[in-house]
Amino acid sequence: MNRQDLIDAIAEDTEASKAATTRFLDSLITIVQNEVAKGGAVKLTGFGTFEKAAVAARTGRNPKTGAPIKIPSTHKPKFTPGATFKDLVKD
């Protein structure tokens, strides 16, 4: 399912226009991205939690020379599925 398929499904399920659904989805994505980027978490009970996760510094290797390279610490987005979502997928 891609973005347009999701918009179509939400519009049909809620009987809202596709334009309104597109605005809603765009707003939802922007709000989640901004909150996670600030270090906050977005918790949707039954679905899951979006949050910012730290990635520790580590040593990598140059594939050509094999020389060690220091890779600095960084952050990445993280999604943890909720119990209801996990159970649905498990079956």
Biopython code that builds the backbone (N, CA, C, O; Angstrom):
import numpy as np
from Bio.PDB.StructureBuilder import StructureBuilder

atoms = [
    (1, "MET", "N", (0.856, -1.172, 0.000)),
    (1, "MET", "CA", (0.000, 0.000, 0.000)),
    (1, "MET", "C", (0.903, 1.237, 0.000)),
    (1, "MET", "O", (1.776, 1.379, 0.856)),
    (2, "ASN", "N", (0.685, 2.105, -0.948)),
    (2, "ASN", "CA", (1.459, 3.347, -1.005)),
    (2, "ASN", "C", (0.627, 4.501, -0.428)),
    (2, "ASN", "O", (-0.485, 4.300, 0.061)),
    (3, "ARG", "N", (1.185, 5.698, -0.497)),
    (3, "ARG", "CA", (0.535, 6.879, 0.083)),
    (3, "ARG", "C", (-0.857, 7.114, -0.510)),
    (3, "ARG", "O", (-1.810, 7.363, 0.228)),
    (4, "GLN", "N", (-0.976, 7.036, -1.828)),
    (4, "GLN", "CA", (-2.265, 7.293, -2.471)),
    (4, "GLN", "C", (-3.286, 6.218, -2.108)),
    (4, "GLN", "O", (-4.463, 6.522, -1.912)),
    (5, "ASP", "N", (-2.843, 4.963, -2.018)),
    (5, "ASP", "CA", (-3.746, 3.889, -1.596)),
    (5, "ASP", "C", (-4.259, 4.147, -0.178)),
    (5, "ASP", "O", (-5.431, 3.912, 0.117)),
    (6, "LEU", "N", (-3.379, 4.630, 0.688)),
    (6, "LEU", "CA", (-3.768, 4.936, 2.063)),
    (6, "LEU", "C", (-4.788, 6.074, 2.092)),
    (6, "LEU", "O", (-5.782, 6.000, 2.815)),
    (7, "ILE", "N", (-4.548, 7.111, 1.317)),
    (7, "ILE", "CA", (-5.492, 8.235, 1.233)),
    (7, "ILE", "C", (-6.850, 7.744, 0.741)),
    (7, "ILE", "O", (-7.883, 8.106, 1.303)),
    (8, "ASP", "N", (-6.853, 6.929, -0.295)),
    (8, "ASP", "CA", (-8.107, 6.391, -0.833)),
    (8, "ASP", "C", (-8.855, 5.570, 0.221)),
    (8, "ASP", "O", (-10.070, 5.704, 0.363)),
    (9, "ALA", "N", (-8.131, 4.721, 0.958)),
    (9, "ALA", "CA", (-8.758, 3.864, 1.965)),
    (9, "ALA", "C", (-9.334, 4.687, 3.116)),
    (9, "ALA", "O", (-10.443, 4.416, 3.576)),
    (10, "ILE", "N", (-8.592, 5.687, 3.580)),
    (10, "ILE", "CA", (-9.082, 6.538, 4.674)),
    (10, "ILE", "C", (-10.294, 7.342, 4.219)),
    (10, "ILE", "O", (-11.276, 7.454, 4.953)),
    (11, "ALA", "N", (-10.233, 7.902, 3.016)),
    (11, "ALA", "CA", (-11.354, 8.691, 2.488)),
    (11, "ALA", "C", (-12.612, 7.836, 2.382)),
    (11, "ALA", "O", (-13.705, 8.290, 2.719)),
    (12, "GLU", "N", (-12.459, 6.615, 1.920)),
    (12, "GLU", "CA", (-13.615, 5.723, 1.790)),
    (12, "GLU", "C", (-14.161, 5.340, 3.165)),
    (12, "GLU", "O", (-15.374, 5.339, 3.378)),
    (13, "ASP", "N", (-13.265, 5.016, 4.095)),
    (13, "ASP", "CA", (-13.677, 4.583, 5.428)),
    (13, "ASP", "C", (-14.358, 5.700, 6.213)),
    (13, "ASP", "O", (-15.305, 5.442, 6.957)),
    (14, "THR", "N", (-13.891, 6.934, 6.059)),
    (14, "THR", "CA", (-14.434, 8.061, 6.826)),
    (14, "THR", "C", (-15.473, 8.868, 6.063)),
    (14, "THR", "O", (-16.079, 9.786, 6.615)),
    (15, "GLU", "N", (-15.678, 8.530, 4.804)),
    (15, "GLU", "CA", (-16.590, 9.262, 3.925)),
    (15, "GLU", "C", (-16.194, 10.732, 3.812)),
    (15, "GLU", "O", (-17.047, 11.604, 3.647)),
    (16, "ALA", "N", (-14.893, 10.996, 3.903)),
    (16, "ALA", "CA", (-14.358, 12.352, 3.730)),
    (16, "ALA", "C", (-13.848, 12.485, 2.302)),
    (16, "ALA", "O", (-13.630, 11.487, 1.616)),
    (17, "SER", "N", (-13.662, 13.709, 1.866)),
    (17, "SER", "CA", (-13.130, 13.912, 0.517)),
    (17, "SER", "C", (-11.657, 13.518, 0.494)),
    (17, "SER", "O", (-10.978, 13.519, 1.520)),
    (18, "LYS", "N", (-11.189, 13.185, -0.693)),
    (18, "LYS", "CA", (-9.774, 12.828, -0.834)),
    (18, "LYS", "C", (-8.882, 14.030, -0.551)),
    (18, "LYS", "O", (-7.777, 13.873, -0.032)),
    (19, "ALA", "N", (-9.353, 15.227, -0.890)),
    (19, "ALA", "CA", (-8.574, 16.441, -0.621)),
    (19, "ALA", "C", (-8.415, 16.650, 0.883)),
    (19, "ALA", "O", (-7.321, 16.952, 1.359)),
    (20, "ALA", "N", (-9.504, 16.489, 1.626)),
    (20, "ALA", "CA", (-9.447, 16.650, 3.081)),
    (20, "ALA", "C", (-8.578, 15.563, 3.708)),
    (20, "ALA", "O", (-7.817, 15.827, 4.638)),
    (21, "THR", "N", (-8.695, 14.362, 3.201)),
    (21, "THR", "CA", (-7.892, 13.250, 3.706)),
    (21, "THR", "C", (-6.416, 13.479, 3.435)),
    (21, "THR", "O", (-5.576, 13.175, 4.281)),
    (22, "THR", "N", (-6.092, 14.012, 2.266)),
    (22, "THR", "CA", (-4.699, 14.318, 1.926)),
    (22, "THR", "C", (-4.143, 15.365, 2.877)),
    (22, "THR", "O", (-3.020, 15.225, 3.361)),
    (23, "ARG", "N", (-4.916, 16.416, 3.152)),
    (23, "ARG", "CA", (-4.477, 17.460, 4.089)),
    (23, "ARG", "C", (-4.269, 16.875, 5.484)),
    (23, "ARG", "O", (-3.299, 17.206, 6.167)),
    (24, "PHE", "N", (-5.187, 16.004, 5.898)),
    (24, "PHE", "CA", (-5.075, 15.365, 7.209)),
    (24, "PHE", "C", (-3.804, 14.524, 7.294)),
    (24, "PHE", "O", (-3.050, 14.631, 8.262)),
    (25, "LEU", "N", (-3.567, 13.694, 6.294)),
    (25, "LEU", "CA", (-2.391, 12.822, 6.306)),
    (25, "LEU", "C", (-1.104, 13.637, 6.279)),
    (25, "LEU", "O", (-0.159, 13.331, 7.006)),
    (26, "ASP", "N", (-1.061, 14.674, 5.445)),
    (26, "ASP", "CA", (0.121, 15.546, 5.391)),
    (26, "ASP", "C", (0.373, 16.193, 6.753)),
    (26, "ASP", "O", (1.515, 16.270, 7.206)),
    (27, "SER", "N", (-0.688, 16.652, 7.397)),
    (27, "SER", "CA", (-0.569, 17.281, 8.707)),
    (27, "SER", "C", (-0.083, 16.280, 9.750)),
    (27, "SER", "O", (0.796, 16.596, 10.552)),
    (28, "LEU", "N", (-0.642, 15.089, 9.744)),
    (28, "LEU", "CA", (-0.240, 14.044, 10.687)),
    (28, "LEU", "C", (1.247, 13.727, 10.545)),
    (28, "LEU", "O", (1.971, 13.662, 11.539)),
    (29, "ILE", "N", (1.693, 13.533, 9.322)),
    (29, "ILE", "CA", (3.097, 13.204, 9.071)),
    (29, "ILE", "C", (4.006, 14.330, 9.542)),
    (29, "ILE", "O", (5.021, 14.076, 10.189)),
    (30, "THR", "N", (3.652, 15.571, 9.225)),
    (30, "THR", "CA", (4.466, 16.721, 9.626)),
    (30, "THR", "C", (4.547, 16.838, 11.145)),
    (30, "THR", "O", (5.625, 17.072, 11.691)),
    (31, "ILE", "N", (3.427, 16.680, 11.823)),
    (31, "ILE", "CA", (3.402, 16.786, 13.284)),
    (31, "ILE", "C", (4.245, 15.686, 13.921)),
    (31, "ILE", "O", (5.020, 15.958, 14.838)),
    (32, "VAL", "N", (4.109, 14.459, 13.453)),
    (32, "VAL", "CA", (4.901, 13.347, 13.997)),
    (32, "VAL", "C", (6.385, 13.589, 13.750)),
    (32, "VAL", "O", (7.191, 13.425, 14.666)),
    (33, "GLN", "N", (6.764, 13.974, 12.536)),
    (33, "GLN", "CA", (8.171, 14.223, 12.221)),
    (33, "GLN", "C", (8.749, 15.335, 13.091)),
    (33, "GLN", "O", (9.848, 15.189, 13.626)),
    (34, "ASN", "N", (8.029, 16.437, 13.239)),
    (34, "ASN", "CA", (8.522, 17.564, 14.035)),
    (34, "ASN", "C", (8.666, 17.200, 15.512)),
    (34, "ASN", "O", (9.648, 17.578, 16.150)),
    (35, "GLU", "N", (7.707, 16.479, 16.048)),
    (35, "GLU", "CA", (7.764, 16.087, 17.460)),
    (35, "GLU", "C", (8.935, 15.138, 17.718)),
    (35, "GLU", "O", (9.658, 15.300, 18.701)),
    (36, "VAL", "N", (9.122, 14.163, 16.853)),
    (36, "VAL", "CA", (10.230, 13.213, 17.011)),
    (36, "VAL", "C", (11.571, 13.921, 16.827)),
    (36, "VAL", "O", (12.520, 13.635, 17.556)),
    (37, "ALA", "N", (11.662, 14.832, 15.871)),
    (37, "ALA", "CA", (12.907, 15.577, 15.633)),
    (37, "ALA", "C", (13.296, 16.400, 16.862)),
    (37, "ALA", "O", (14.483, 16.571, 17.138)),
    (38, "LYS", "N", (12.301, 16.914, 17.605)),
    (38, "LYS", "CA", (12.569, 17.695, 18.818)),
    (38, "LYS", "C", (12.973, 16.805, 19.992)),
    (38, "LYS", "O", (13.414, 17.308, 21.025)),
    (39, "GLY", "N", (12.827, 15.500, 19.841)),
    (39, "GLY", "CA", (13.165, 14.578, 20.926)),
    (39, "GLY", "C", (11.958, 14.050, 21.667)),
    (39, "GLY", "O", (12.101, 13.286, 22.622)),
    (40, "GLY", "N", (10.771, 14.445, 21.242)),
    (40, "GLY", "CA", (9.547, 13.965, 21.875)),
    (40, "GLY", "C", (9.122, 12.628, 21.298)),
    (40, "GLY", "O", (9.723, 12.119, 20.351)),
    (41, "ALA", "N", (8.088, 12.075, 21.881)),
    (41, "ALA", "CA", (7.539, 10.807, 21.405)),
    (41, "ALA", "C", (6.070, 11.010, 21.058)),
    (41, "ALA", "O", (5.375, 11.805, 21.691)),
    (42, "VAL", "N", (5.609, 10.290, 20.056)),
    (42, "VAL", "CA", (4.200, 10.301, 19.677)),
    (42, "VAL", "C", (3.673, 8.900, 19.953)),
    (42, "VAL", "O", (4.065, 7.936, 19.296)),
    (43, "LYS", "N", (2.771, 8.798, 20.944)),
    (43, "LYS", "CA", (2.240, 7.505, 21.369)),
    (43, "LYS", "C", (0.803, 7.365, 20.902)),
    (43, "LYS", "O", (-0.057, 8.169, 21.264)),
    (44, "LEU", "N", (0.548, 6.356, 20.107)),
    (44, "LEU", "CA", (-0.799, 6.062, 19.628)),
    (44, "LEU", "C", (-1.191, 4.715, 20.224)),
    (44, "LEU", "O", (-0.768, 3.667, 19.738)),
    (45, "THR", "N", (-1.993, 4.749, 21.267)),
    (45, "THR", "CA", (-2.364, 3.547, 21.994)),
    (45, "THR", "C", (-2.929, 2.488, 21.050)),
    (45, "THR", "O", (-3.815, 2.765, 20.242)),
    (46, "GLY", "N", (-2.403, 1.284, 21.167)),
    (46, "GLY", "CA", (-2.838, 0.176, 20.332)),
    (46, "GLY", "C", (-2.095, 0.081, 19.021)),
    (46, "GLY", "O", (-2.063, -0.983, 18.402)),
    (47, "PHE", "N", (-1.494, 1.182, 18.583)),
    (47, "PHE", "CA", (-0.757, 1.179, 17.315)),
    (47, "PHE", "C", (0.739, 1.143, 17.558)),
    (47, "PHE", "O", (1.423, 0.231, 17.093)),
    (48, "GLY", "N", (1.258, 2.134, 18.288)),
    (48, "GLY", "CA", (2.684, 2.144, 18.573)),
    (48, "GLY", "C", (3.195, 3.517, 18.945)),
    (48, "GLY", "O", (2.427, 4.467, 19.097)),
    (49, "THR", "N", (4.522, 3.604, 19.090)),
    (49, "THR", "CA", (5.179, 4.837, 19.509)),
    (49, "THR", "C", (6.279, 5.204, 18.531)),
    (49, "THR", "O", (7.114, 4.375, 18.169)),
    (50, "PHE", "N", (6.264, 6.464, 18.108)),
    (50, "PHE", "CA", (7.333, 7.020, 17.279)),
    (50, "PHE", "C", (8.221, 7.837, 18.206)),
    (50, "PHE", "O", (7.720, 8.655, 18.979)),
    (51, "GLU", "N", (9.548, 7.626, 18.139)),
    (51, "GLU", "CA", (10.452, 8.384, 18.992)),
    (51, "GLU", "C", (11.831, 8.506, 18.361)),
    (51, "GLU", "O", (12.134, 7.872, 17.350)),
    (52, "LYS", "N", (12.656, 9.337, 18.983)),
    (52, "LYS", "CA", (14.020, 9.574, 18.527)),
    (52, "LYS", "C", (14.940, 8.653, 19.326)),
    (52, "LYS", "O", (14.876, 8.626, 20.555)),
    (53, "ALA", "N", (15.793, 7.898, 18.635)),
    (53, "ALA", "CA", (16.687, 6.958, 19.302)),
    (53, "ALA", "C", (18.138, 7.307, 19.011)),
    (53, "ALA", "O", (18.492, 7.677, 17.892)),
    (54, "ALA", "N", (18.967, 7.183, 20.034)),
    (54, "ALA", "CA", (20.398, 7.458, 19.883)),
    (54, "ALA", "C", (21.099, 6.244, 19.279)),
    (54, "ALA", "O", (20.788, 5.099, 19.609)),
    (55, "VAL", "N", (22.044, 6.516, 18.394)),
    (55, "VAL", "CA", (22.896, 5.468, 17.830)),
    (55, "VAL", "C", (24.309, 5.777, 18.304)),
    (55, "VAL", "O", (24.838, 6.853, 18.023)),
    (56, "ALA", "N", (24.918, 4.846, 19.018)),
    (56, "ALA", "CA", (26.241, 5.066, 19.602)),
    (56, "ALA", "C", (27.319, 5.176, 18.531)),
    (56, "ALA", "O", (27.188, 4.641, 17.430)),
    (57, "ALA", "N", (28.386, 5.886, 18.885)),
    (57, "ALA", "CA", (29.547, 5.970, 17.991)),
    (57, "ALA", "C", (30.148, 4.571, 17.857)),
    (57, "ALA", "O", (30.071, 3.759, 18.779)),
    (58, "ARG", "N", (30.734, 4.309, 16.716)),
    (58, "ARG", "CA", (31.324, 2.988, 16.496)),
    (58, "ARG", "C", (32.468, 3.091, 15.503)),
    (58, "ARG", "O", (32.677, 4.135, 14.885)),
    (59, "THR", "N", (33.197, 2.015, 15.359)),
    (59, "THR", "CA", (34.294, 1.968, 14.404)),
    (59, "THR", "C", (33.861, 1.124, 13.218)),
    (59, "THR", "O", (33.422, -0.014, 13.378)),
    (60, "GLY", "N", (33.988, 1.691, 12.029)),
    (60, "GLY", "CA", (33.685, 0.968, 10.804)),
    (60, "GLY", "C", (34.975, 0.689, 10.049)),
    (60, "GLY", "O", (36.063, 0.988, 10.542)),
    (61, "ARG", "N", (34.861, 0.128, 8.877)),
    (61, "ARG", "CA", (36.028, -0.182, 8.052)),
    (61, "ARG", "C", (35.819, 0.346, 6.642)),
    (61, "ARG", "O", (34.728, 0.241, 6.080)),
    (62, "ASN", "N", (36.881, 0.916, 6.075)),
    (62, "ASN", "CA", (36.868, 1.317, 4.675)),
    (62, "ASN", "C", (36.861, 0.034, 3.855)),
    (62, "ASN", "O", (37.770, -0.782, 4.007)),
    (63, "PRO", "N", (35.868, -0.178, 2.987)),
    (63, "PRO", "CA", (35.784, -1.435, 2.248)),
    (63, "PRO", "C", (36.965, -1.671, 1.302)),
    (63, "PRO", "O", (37.318, -2.819, 1.030)),
    (64, "LYS", "N", (37.576, -0.600, 0.803)),
    (64, "LYS", "CA", (38.710, -0.766, -0.121)),
    (64, "LYS", "C", (40.006, -1.091, 0.607)),
    (64, "LYS", "O", (40.735, -2.007, 0.226)),
    (65, "THR", "N", (40.284, -0.322, 1.669)),
    (65, "THR", "CA", (41.582, -0.458, 2.334)),
    (65, "THR", "C", (41.523, -1.263, 3.618)),
    (65, "THR", "O", (42.548, -1.763, 4.081)),
    (66, "GLY", "N", (40.354, -1.397, 4.194)),
    (66, "GLY", "CA", (40.228, -2.089, 5.471)),
    (66, "GLY", "C", (40.615, -1.220, 6.654)),
    (66, "GLY", "O", (40.597, -1.679, 7.796)),
    (67, "ALA", "N", (40.967, 0.038, 6.387)),
    (67, "ALA", "CA", (41.374, 0.948, 7.455)),
    (67, "ALA", "C", (40.178, 1.281, 8.347)),
    (67, "ALA", "O", (39.063, 1.463, 7.858)),
    (68, "PRO", "N", (40.416, 1.360, 9.655)),
    (68, "PRO", "CA", (39.313, 1.706, 10.561)),
    (68, "PRO", "C", (38.871, 3.161, 10.378)),
    (68, "PRO", "O", (39.685, 4.051, 10.129)),
    (69, "ILE", "N", (37.568, 3.374, 10.509)),
    (69, "ILE", "CA", (36.975, 4.707, 10.378)),
    (69, "ILE", "C", (36.083, 4.919, 11.596)),
    (69, "ILE", "O", (35.287, 4.050, 11.951)),
    (70, "LYS", "N", (36.220, 6.077, 12.232)),
    (70, "LYS", "CA", (35.351, 6.397, 13.360)),
    (70, "LYS", "C", (34.036, 6.947, 12.818)),
    (70, "LYS", "O", (34.016, 7.931, 12.079)),
    (71, "ILE", "N", (32.946, 6.300, 13.197)),
    (71, "ILE", "CA", (31.610, 6.746, 12.800)),
    (71, "ILE", "C", (30.997, 7.423, 14.029)),
    (71, "ILE", "O", (30.814, 6.775, 15.060)),
    (72, "PRO", "N", (30.679, 8.715, 13.934)),
    (72, "PRO", "CA", (30.185, 9.446, 15.113)),
    (72, "PRO", "C", (28.780, 8.999, 15.530)),
    (72, "PRO", "O", (28.040, 8.395, 14.752)),
    (73, "SER", "N", (28.442, 9.314, 16.773)),
    (73, "SER", "CA", (27.092, 9.010, 17.246)),
    (73, "SER", "C", (26.093, 9.887, 16.495)),
    (73, "SER", "O", (26.435, 10.963, 16.005)),
    (74, "THR", "N", (24.878, 9.413, 16.417)),
    (74, "THR", "CA", (23.829, 10.131, 15.696)),
    (74, "THR", "C", (22.477, 9.745, 16.291)),
    (74, "THR", "O", (22.414, 9.043, 17.300)),
    (75, "HIS", "N", (21.426, 10.193, 15.677)),
    (75, "HIS", "CA", (20.069, 9.820, 16.086)),
    (75, "HIS", "C", (19.312, 9.288, 14.879)),
    (75, "HIS", "O", (19.617, 9.624, 13.735)),
    (76, "LYS", "N", (18.324, 8.456, 15.156)),
    (76, "LYS", "CA", (17.480, 7.926, 14.087)),
    (76, "LYS", "C", (16.042, 7.847, 14.589)),
    (76, "LYS", "O", (15.806, 7.770, 15.795)),
    (77, "PRO", "N", (15.089, 7.866, 13.673)),
    (77, "PRO", "CA", (13.703, 7.674, 14.103)),
    (77, "PRO", "C", (13.477, 6.203, 14.444)),
    (77, "PRO", "O", (14.057, 5.312, 13.823)),
    (78, "LYS", "N", (12.629, 5.969, 15.437)),
    (78, "LYS", "CA", (12.355, 4.602, 15.882)),
    (78, "LYS", "C", (10.846, 4.438, 16.049)),
    (78, "LYS", "O", (10.165, 5.331, 16.553)),
    (79, "PHE", "N", (10.337, 3.291, 15.623)),
    (79, "PHE", "CA", (8.927, 2.963, 15.820)),
    (79, "PHE", "C", (8.850, 1.675, 16.617)),
    (79, "PHE", "O", (9.465, 0.672, 16.254)),
    (80, "THR", "N", (8.091, 1.705, 17.707)),
    (80, "THR", "CA", (7.865, 0.514, 18.510)),
    (80, "THR", "C", (6.382, 0.177, 18.421)),
    (80, "THR", "O", (5.547, 0.953, 18.885)),
    (81, "PRO", "N", (6.040, -0.968, 17.833)),
    (81, "PRO", "CA", (4.621, -1.309, 17.700)),
    (81, "PRO", "C", (3.980, -1.586, 19.059)),
    (81, "PRO", "O", (4.626, -2.101, 19.972)),
    (82, "GLY", "N", (2.703, -1.237, 19.175)),
    (82, "GLY", "CA", (1.940, -1.493, 20.390)),
    (82, "GLY", "C", (1.484, -2.944, 20.454)),
    (82, "GLY", "O", (1.563, -3.671, 19.464)),
    (83, "ALA", "N", (1.008, -3.359, 21.618)),
    (83, "ALA", "CA", (0.605, -4.747, 21.839)),
    (83, "ALA", "C", (-0.510, -5.183, 20.888)),
    (83, "ALA", "O", (-0.465, -6.291, 20.355)),
    (84, "THR", "N", (-1.501, -4.329, 20.672)),
    (84, "THR", "CA", (-2.610, -4.677, 19.781)),
    (84, "THR", "C", (-2.112, -4.909, 18.363)),
    (84, "THR", "O", (-2.529, -5.860, 17.702)),
    (85, "PHE", "N", (-1.222, -4.043, 17.898)),
    (85, "PHE", "CA", (-0.651, -4.159, 16.552)),
    (85, "PHE", "C", (0.182, -5.438, 16.445)),
    (85, "PHE", "O", (0.083, -6.165, 15.456)),
    (86, "LYS", "N", (0.997, -5.710, 17.461)),
    (86, "LYS", "CA", (1.824, -6.926, 17.463)),
    (86, "LYS", "C", (0.953, -8.175, 17.383)),
    (86, "LYS", "O", (1.234, -9.093, 16.612)),
    (87, "ASP", "N", (-0.112, -8.198, 18.193)),
    (87, "ASP", "CA", (-1.002, -9.360, 18.203)),
    (87, "ASP", "C", (-1.693, -9.553, 16.863)),
    (87, "ASP", "O", (-1.872, -10.686, 16.417)),
    (88, "LEU", "N", (-2.080, -8.466, 16.217)),
    (88, "LEU", "CA", (-2.739, -8.537, 14.917)),
    (88, "LEU", "C", (-1.809, -9.131, 13.865)),
    (88, "LEU", "O", (-2.225, -9.951, 13.046)),
    (89, "VAL", "N", (-0.553, -8.713, 13.895)),
    (89, "VAL", "CA", (0.426, -9.188, 12.913)),
    (89, "VAL", "C", (0.833, -10.626, 13.209)),
    (89, "VAL", "O", (1.101, -11.400, 12.290)),
    (90, "LYS", "N", (0.879, -10.983, 14.483)),
    (90, "LYS", "CA", (1.325, -12.311, 14.901)),
    (90, "LYS", "C", (0.440, -13.421, 14.344)),
    (90, "LYS", "O", (0.940, -14.490, 13.992)),
    (91, "ASP", "N", (-0.853, -13.183, 14.261)),
    (91, "ASP", "CA", (-1.798, -14.227, 13.818)),
    (91, "ASP", "C", (-1.751, -14.465, 12.341)),
    (91, "ASP", "O", (-2.485, -15.309, 11.828)),
]
sb = StructureBuilder()
sb.init_structure("model")
sb.init_model(0)
sb.init_chain("A")
sb.init_seg("    ")
for serial, (resi, resn, name, xyz) in enumerate(atoms, 1):
    if name == "N":
        sb.init_residue(resn, " ", resi, " ")
    sb.init_atom(name, np.array(xyz, "f"), 0.0, 1.0, " ", f" {name:<3s}", serial, name[0])
structure = sb.get_structure()
